Amino acid sequence: MKIFIIEEPNRRKLLKRLLSPHGEVIFLFKNTKNIADYTELTKDKEEKIVAVAPLLIDYSFPSSFIKKIHNLKGLVTKSSWGHFFDLEFC
């Protein structure tokens, strides 16, 4: 299982140490707030969990993009709000 984490670079060390026993940890950070620019999520065919720091994607993760992610097993947010995910779709 792969664990994709959209997070700022300065927060990676602890997350990698904690999550590595559970799967391959892949950090993503781009100079964009458009989730569709994270094409790594849609190109990879393996089972995956996607974790996001919602401010980095402007609190926008539409179901149209979720549908394109192959073998998605979970979505995780650092926020106490999940309103930016289409919860009915999930």
Chimera marker file (.cmm) of the C-alpha trace (Angstrom):
<marker_set name="trace">
<marker id="1" x="0.000" y="0.000" z="0.000" r="1" g="1" b="0" radius="0.5"/>
<marker id="2" x="1.196" y="3.502" z="-0.809" r="1" g="1" b="0" radius="0.5"/>
<marker id="3" x="0.540" y="6.476" z="1.413" r="1" g="1" b="0" radius="0.5"/>
<marker id="4" x="0.547" y="9.753" z="-0.516" r="1" g="1" b="0" radius="0.5"/>
<marker id="5" x="0.849" y="12.813" z="1.692" r="1" g="1" b="0" radius="0.5"/>
<marker id="6" x="0.319" y="16.342" z="0.421" r="1" g="1" b="0" radius="0.5"/>
<marker id="7" x="2.199" y="18.335" z="3.030" r="1" g="1" b="0" radius="0.5"/>
<marker id="8" x="4.834" y="21.012" z="3.410" r="1" g="1" b="0" radius="0.5"/>
<marker id="9" x="8.426" y="19.726" z="3.276" r="1" g="1" b="0" radius="0.5"/>
<marker id="10" x="9.290" y="20.777" z="6.840" r="1" g="1" b="0" radius="0.5"/>
<marker id="11" x="6.791" y="18.290" z="8.336" r="1" g="1" b="0" radius="0.5"/>
<marker id="12" x="7.979" y="15.119" z="6.660" r="1" g="1" b="0" radius="0.5"/>
<marker id="13" x="10.460" y="13.502" z="9.033" r="1" g="1" b="0" radius="0.5"/>
<marker id="14" x="8.024" y="12.557" z="11.800" r="1" g="1" b="0" radius="0.5"/>
<marker id="15" x="5.294" y="11.464" z="9.383" r="1" g="1" b="0" radius="0.5"/>
<marker id="16" x="7.680" y="9.209" z="7.495" r="1" g="1" b="0" radius="0.5"/>
<marker id="17" x="8.912" y="7.592" z="10.697" r="1" g="1" b="0" radius="0.5"/>
<marker id="18" x="5.384" y="6.953" z="11.962" r="1" g="1" b="0" radius="0.5"/>
<marker id="19" x="3.832" y="5.758" z="8.695" r="1" g="1" b="0" radius="0.5"/>
<marker id="20" x="6.630" y="3.809" z="6.991" r="1" g="1" b="0" radius="0.5"/>
<marker id="21" x="5.775" y="0.557" z="8.814" r="1" g="1" b="0" radius="0.5"/>
<marker id="22" x="2.345" y="0.688" z="7.158" r="1" g="1" b="0" radius="0.5"/>
<marker id="23" x="3.376" y="1.254" z="3.547" r="1" g="1" b="0" radius="0.5"/>
<marker id="24" x="5.496" y="3.225" z="1.121" r="1" g="1" b="0" radius="0.5"/>
<marker id="25" x="5.263" y="6.899" z="2.087" r="1" g="1" b="0" radius="0.5"/>
<marker id="26" x="5.322" y="9.354" z="-0.820" r="1" g="1" b="0" radius="0.5"/>
<marker id="27" x="5.324" y="13.075" z="-0.120" r="1" g="1" b="0" radius="0.5"/>
<marker id="28" x="3.916" y="15.537" z="-2.624" r="1" g="1" b="0" radius="0.5"/>
<marker id="29" x="4.190" y="19.300" z="-2.503" r="1" g="1" b="0" radius="0.5"/>
<marker id="30" x="3.724" y="21.597" z="-5.452" r="1" g="1" b="0" radius="0.5"/>
<marker id="31" x="3.461" y="25.316" z="-5.885" r="1" g="1" b="0" radius="0.5"/>
<marker id="32" x="-0.221" y="25.010" z="-6.755" r="1" g="1" b="0" radius="0.5"/>
<marker id="33" x="-3.509" y="24.741" z="-4.905" r="1" g="1" b="0" radius="0.5"/>
<marker id="34" x="-5.204" y="22.760" z="-7.669" r="1" g="1" b="0" radius="0.5"/>
<marker id="35" x="-5.552" y="19.114" z="-6.614" r="1" g="1" b="0" radius="0.5"/>
<marker id="36" x="-5.763" y="18.069" z="-10.283" r="1" g="1" b="0" radius="0.5"/>
<marker id="37" x="-2.101" y="19.079" z="-10.668" r="1" g="1" b="0" radius="0.5"/>
<marker id="38" x="-1.143" y="16.172" z="-8.401" r="1" g="1" b="0" radius="0.5"/>
<marker id="39" x="-1.194" y="13.720" z="-11.301" r="1" g="1" b="0" radius="0.5"/>
<marker id="40" x="0.845" y="11.169" z="-9.335" r="1" g="1" b="0" radius="0.5"/>
<marker id="41" x="-2.396" y="10.272" z="-7.565" r="1" g="1" b="0" radius="0.5"/>
<marker id="42" x="-4.186" y="9.304" z="-10.768" r="1" g="1" b="0" radius="0.5"/>
<marker id="43" x="-1.285" y="7.636" z="-12.588" r="1" g="1" b="0" radius="0.5"/>
<marker id="44" x="-0.397" y="5.157" z="-9.858" r="1" g="1" b="0" radius="0.5"/>
<marker id="45" x="-2.447" y="1.937" z="-10.029" r="1" g="1" b="0" radius="0.5"/>
<marker id="46" x="-1.572" y="0.455" z="-6.611" r="1" g="1" b="0" radius="0.5"/>
<marker id="47" x="-3.764" y="0.610" z="-3.507" r="1" g="1" b="0" radius="0.5"/>
<marker id="48" x="-3.312" y="3.926" z="-1.790" r="1" g="1" b="0" radius="0.5"/>
<marker id="49" x="-4.305" y="6.269" z="0.976" r="1" g="1" b="0" radius="0.5"/>
<marker id="50" x="-4.208" y="9.993" z="0.271" r="1" g="1" b="0" radius="0.5"/>
<marker id="51" x="-3.604" y="12.433" z="3.125" r="1" g="1" b="0" radius="0.5"/>
<marker id="52" x="-3.833" y="16.188" z="2.648" r="1" g="1" b="0" radius="0.5"/>
<marker id="53" x="-3.108" y="19.383" z="4.476" r="1" g="1" b="0" radius="0.5"/>
<marker id="54" x="-6.278" y="21.105" z="3.197" r="1" g="1" b="0" radius="0.5"/>
<marker id="55" x="-4.875" y="24.618" z="3.090" r="1" g="1" b="0" radius="0.5"/>
<marker id="56" x="-2.380" y="23.456" z="0.460" r="1" g="1" b="0" radius="0.5"/>
<marker id="57" x="-5.217" y="22.514" z="-1.899" r="1" g="1" b="0" radius="0.5"/>
<marker id="58" x="-7.435" y="25.469" z="-0.994" r="1" g="1" b="0" radius="0.5"/>
<marker id="59" x="-9.927" y="23.138" z="0.742" r="1" g="1" b="0" radius="0.5"/>
<marker id="60" x="-10.975" y="21.679" z="-2.607" r="1" g="1" b="0" radius="0.5"/>
<marker id="61" x="-10.968" y="17.940" z="-3.376" r="1" g="1" b="0" radius="0.5"/>
<marker id="62" x="-13.923" y="17.367" z="-5.748" r="1" g="1" b="0" radius="0.5"/>
<marker id="63" x="-15.501" y="13.978" z="-6.356" r="1" g="1" b="0" radius="0.5"/>
<marker id="64" x="-14.649" y="14.314" z="-10.062" r="1" g="1" b="0" radius="0.5"/>
<marker id="65" x="-10.978" y="14.032" z="-9.059" r="1" g="1" b="0" radius="0.5"/>
<marker id="66" x="-11.591" y="11.300" z="-6.478" r="1" g="1" b="0" radius="0.5"/>
<marker id="67" x="-13.119" y="9.150" z="-9.242" r="1" g="1" b="0" radius="0.5"/>
<marker id="68" x="-9.839" y="9.313" z="-11.182" r="1" g="1" b="0" radius="0.5"/>
<marker id="69" x="-7.732" y="7.886" z="-8.343" r="1" g="1" b="0" radius="0.5"/>
<marker id="70" x="-7.230" y="4.143" z="-8.897" r="1" g="1" b="0" radius="0.5"/>
<marker id="71" x="-7.498" y="1.796" z="-5.891" r="1" g="1" b="0" radius="0.5"/>
<marker id="72" x="-8.146" y="4.572" z="-3.387" r="1" g="1" b="0" radius="0.5"/>
<marker id="73" x="-8.623" y="3.007" z="0.052" r="1" g="1" b="0" radius="0.5"/>
<marker id="74" x="-8.823" y="6.120" z="2.193" r="1" g="1" b="0" radius="0.5"/>
<marker id="75" x="-8.786" y="9.906" z="2.324" r="1" g="1" b="0" radius="0.5"/>
<marker id="76" x="-7.294" y="11.674" z="5.325" r="1" g="1" b="0" radius="0.5"/>
<marker id="77" x="-7.242" y="15.328" z="6.318" r="1" g="1" b="0" radius="0.5"/>
<marker id="78" x="-5.279" y="17.151" z="9.014" r="1" g="1" b="0" radius="0.5"/>
<marker id="79" x="-8.263" y="19.383" z="9.526" r="1" g="1" b="0" radius="0.5"/>
<marker id="80" x="-11.150" y="18.729" z="11.863" r="1" g="1" b="0" radius="0.5"/>
<marker id="81" x="-13.357" y="19.651" z="8.906" r="1" g="1" b="0" radius="0.5"/>
<marker id="82" x="-13.985" y="17.233" z="6.070" r="1" g="1" b="0" radius="0.5"/>
<marker id="83" x="-16.423" y="19.458" z="4.235" r="1" g="1" b="0" radius="0.5"/>
<marker id="84" x="-14.111" y="19.844" z="1.249" r="1" g="1" b="0" radius="0.5"/>
<marker id="85" x="-14.495" y="16.124" z="0.480" r="1" g="1" b="0" radius="0.5"/>
<marker id="86" x="-17.755" y="15.095" z="-1.139" r="1" g="1" b="0" radius="0.5"/>
<marker id="87" x="-18.732" y="12.967" z="1.862" r="1" g="1" b="0" radius="0.5"/>
<marker id="88" x="-21.862" y="11.617" z="0.213" r="1" g="1" b="0" radius="0.5"/>
<marker id="89" x="-19.758" y="10.357" z="-2.690" r="1" g="1" b="0" radius="0.5"/>
<marker id="90" x="-17.144" y="8.876" z="-0.346" r="1" g="1" b="0" radius="0.5"/>
<link id1="1" id2="2" r="1" g="1" b="0" radius="0.2"/>
<link id1="2" id2="3" r="1" g="1" b="0" radius="0.2"/>
<link id1="3" id2="4" r="1" g="1" b="0" radius="0.2"/>
<link id1="4" id2="5" r="1" g="1" b="0" radius="0.2"/>
<link id1="5" id2="6" r="1" g="1" b="0" radius="0.2"/>
<link id1="6" id2="7" r="1" g="1" b="0" radius="0.2"/>
<link id1="7" id2="8" r="1" g="1" b="0" radius="0.2"/>
<link id1="8" id2="9" r="1" g="1" b="0" radius="0.2"/>
<link id1="9" id2="10" r="1" g="1" b="0" radius="0.2"/>
<link id1="10" id2="11" r="1" g="1" b="0" radius="0.2"/>
<link id1="11" id2="12" r="1" g="1" b="0" radius="0.2"/>
<link id1="12" id2="13" r="1" g="1" b="0" radius="0.2"/>
<link id1="13" id2="14" r="1" g="1" b="0" radius="0.2"/>
<link id1="14" id2="15" r="1" g="1" b="0" radius="0.2"/>
<link id1="15" id2="16" r="1" g="1" b="0" radius="0.2"/>
<link id1="16" id2="17" r="1" g="1" b="0" radius="0.2"/>
<link id1="17" id2="18" r="1" g="1" b="0" radius="0.2"/>
<link id1="18" id2="19" r="1" g="1" b="0" radius="0.2"/>
<link id1="19" id2="20" r="1" g="1" b="0" radius="0.2"/>
<link id1="20" id2="21" r="1" g="1" b="0" radius="0.2"/>
<link id1="21" id2="22" r="1" g="1" b="0" radius="0.2"/>
<link id1="22" id2="23" r="1" g="1" b="0" radius="0.2"/>
<link id1="23" id2="24" r="1" g="1" b="0" radius="0.2"/>
<link id1="24" id2="25" r="1" g="1" b="0" radius="0.2"/>
<link id1="25" id2="26" r="1" g="1" b="0" radius="0.2"/>
<link id1="26" id2="27" r="1" g="1" b="0" radius="0.2"/>
<link id1="27" id2="28" r="1" g="1" b="0" radius="0.2"/>
<link id1="28" id2="29" r="1" g="1" b="0" radius="0.2"/>
<link id1="29" id2="30" r="1" g="1" b="0" radius="0.2"/>
<link id1="30" id2="31" r="1" g="1" b="0" radius="0.2"/>
<link id1="31" id2="32" r="1" g="1" b="0" radius="0.2"/>
<link id1="32" id2="33" r="1" g="1" b="0" radius="0.2"/>
<link id1="33" id2="34" r="1" g="1" b="0" radius="0.2"/>
<link id1="34" id2="35" r="1" g="1" b="0" radius="0.2"/>
<link id1="35" id2="36" r="1" g="1" b="0" radius="0.2"/>
<link id1="36" id2="37" r="1" g="1" b="0" radius="0.2"/>
<link id1="37" id2="38" r="1" g="1" b="0" radius="0.2"/>
<link id1="38" id2="39" r="1" g="1" b="0" radius="0.2"/>
<link id1="39" id2="40" r="1" g="1" b="0" radius="0.2"/>
<link id1="40" id2="41" r="1" g="1" b="0" radius="0.2"/>
<link id1="41" id2="42" r="1" g="1" b="0" radius="0.2"/>
<link id1="42" id2="43" r="1" g="1" b="0" radius="0.2"/>
<link id1="43" id2="44" r="1" g="1" b="0" radius="0.2"/>
<link id1="44" id2="45" r="1" g="1" b="0" radius="0.2"/>
<link id1="45" id2="46" r="1" g="1" b="0" radius="0.2"/>
<link id1="46" id2="47" r="1" g="1" b="0" radius="0.2"/>
<link id1="47" id2="48" r="1" g="1" b="0" radius="0.2"/>
<link id1="48" id2="49" r="1" g="1" b="0" radius="0.2"/>
<link id1="49" id2="50" r="1" g="1" b="0" radius="0.2"/>
<link id1="50" id2="51" r="1" g="1" b="0" radius="0.2"/>
<link id1="51" id2="52" r="1" g="1" b="0" radius="0.2"/>
<link id1="52" id2="53" r="1" g="1" b="0" radius="0.2"/>
<link id1="53" id2="54" r="1" g="1" b="0" radius="0.2"/>
<link id1="54" id2="55" r="1" g="1" b="0" radius="0.2"/>
<link id1="55" id2="56" r="1" g="1" b="0" radius="0.2"/>
<link id1="56" id2="57" r="1" g="1" b="0" radius="0.2"/>
<link id1="57" id2="58" r="1" g="1" b="0" radius="0.2"/>
<link id1="58" id2="59" r="1" g="1" b="0" radius="0.2"/>
<link id1="59" id2="60" r="1" g="1" b="0" radius="0.2"/>
<link id1="60" id2="61" r="1" g="1" b="0" radius="0.2"/>
<link id1="61" id2="62" r="1" g="1" b="0" radius="0.2"/>
<link id1="62" id2="63" r="1" g="1" b="0" radius="0.2"/>
<link id1="63" id2="64" r="1" g="1" b="0" radius="0.2"/>
<link id1="64" id2="65" r="1" g="1" b="0" radius="0.2"/>
<link id1="65" id2="66" r="1" g="1" b="0" radius="0.2"/>
<link id1="66" id2="67" r="1" g="1" b="0" radius="0.2"/>
<link id1="67" id2="68" r="1" g="1" b="0" radius="0.2"/>
<link id1="68" id2="69" r="1" g="1" b="0" radius="0.2"/>
<link id1="69" id2="70" r="1" g="1" b="0" radius="0.2"/>
<link id1="70" id2="71" r="1" g="1" b="0" radius="0.2"/>
<link id1="71" id2="72" r="1" g="1" b="0" radius="0.2"/>
<link id1="72" id2="73" r="1" g="1" b="0" radius="0.2"/>
<link id1="73" id2="74" r="1" g="1" b="0" radius="0.2"/>
<link id1="74" id2="75" r="1" g="1" b="0" radius="0.2"/>
<link id1="75" id2="76" r="1" g="1" b="0" radius="0.2"/>
<link id1="76" id2="77" r="1" g="1" b="0" radius="0.2"/>
<link id1="77" id2="78" r="1" g="1" b="0" radius="0.2"/>
<link id1="78" id2="79" r="1" g="1" b="0" radius="0.2"/>
<link id1="79" id2="80" r="1" g="1" b="0" radius="0.2"/>
<link id1="80" id2="81" r="1" g="1" b="0" radius="0.2"/>
<link id1="81" id2="82" r="1" g="1" b="0" radius="0.2"/>
<link id1="82" id2="83" r="1" g="1" b="0" radius="0.2"/>
<link id1="83" id2="84" r="1" g="1" b="0" radius="0.2"/>
<link id1="84" id2="85" r="1" g="1" b="0" radius="0.2"/>
<link id1="85" id2="86" r="1" g="1" b="0" radius="0.2"/>
<link id1="86" id2="87" r="1" g="1" b="0" radius="0.2"/>
<link id1="87" id2="88" r="1" g="1" b="0" radius="0.2"/>
<link id1="88" id2="89" r="1" g="1" b="0" radius="0.2"/>
<link id1="89" id2="90" r="1" g="1" b="0" radius="0.2"/>
</marker_set>
